[in-house]
Amino acid sequence: MVTPPPPWTAPPNAGQPFLGKKLLLISNLTLPYCGLDLIEQLLQDPKLSQNKVAKEGLGDMKLLFEYLTLFGITGKISFDLSLARGLDYYTGVIFEAVLLQQDHEHLEEPLSVGSVAGGGRYDGLVGMFDAKGRKVPCVGVSIGIERIFSILEQRLEASGEKLRTTETQVLVATPQKHLLAARMKLISELWDAGIKAEMLYKKDPKLLKQLQYCEDTGIPLAAIVGEQELADGVVKLRDVATRKEVDIPREKLIDEIRRRLEP
């Protein structure tokens, strides 16, 4: 059960320029009494209602939350009067994006790395560098790349998933020498069908090296064409994860690859 907060009391400096046009963007968390309800409560405060700047700021926030309601995302937004940025050129709404928990249900504990992005509105910053001092309305955001990478690494480690370093779906391989032309012909057919395929560009790579490349980069399928496969009119399709191989008639190869790549 959630207990409603006590009636809000205006701070001693309520008559000063309002500094509360602030927004905290929270991922996967619903905070009651920190959105439109709080704004309505502040608008009804007798002291704040006499402050023109405060009323203007709260009016902007009310309009923002009305738009957020239309987008259906108010459950992930919190109006936080304590939020502050370390730079003084902001002239309007400021915001931060904070990751509080993982999307994966099998993880026992949520990961919390704090703010992963932050920014706000600054209408006077560009004018500082303009000879005529013209105001240029701007909104900017900075993203914490290192923290985001940290999140991704922890997700992969917790889920046991292997990080793919390529979008390649199929590696075209050959087990014997002098089959470069056969590889090139098959990879051309896969490209024409819209399948992301590649091959090792060494003239006669060893089969083990080709298969190891698939495992190292996370390529899910290997299409192997050797002398026997060429004679039989088939392609040996290998599931890299299970290492199971099956001969597929050449004319049915595209359909079989597409079937296996379906999510």
Secondary structure, DSSP 8 states (H G I E B T S, - for coil): -----------TTTTS-----EEEEEET---TTSSHHHHHHHHT-TTGGG-HHHHHHHHHHHHHHHHHHHHT-GGGEE--TT---S-S---S-EEEEEE-S-S-TT-SS----EEEEEEEE-SSTGGGGSTT------EEEEE-HHHHHHHHHHHHHHHT----S----EEEE-SSSS-HHHHHHHHHHHHHTT--EE---SSS--HHHHHHHHHHHT--EEEE--HHHHHHTEEEEEETTT--EEEEEGGGHHHHHHHHH--
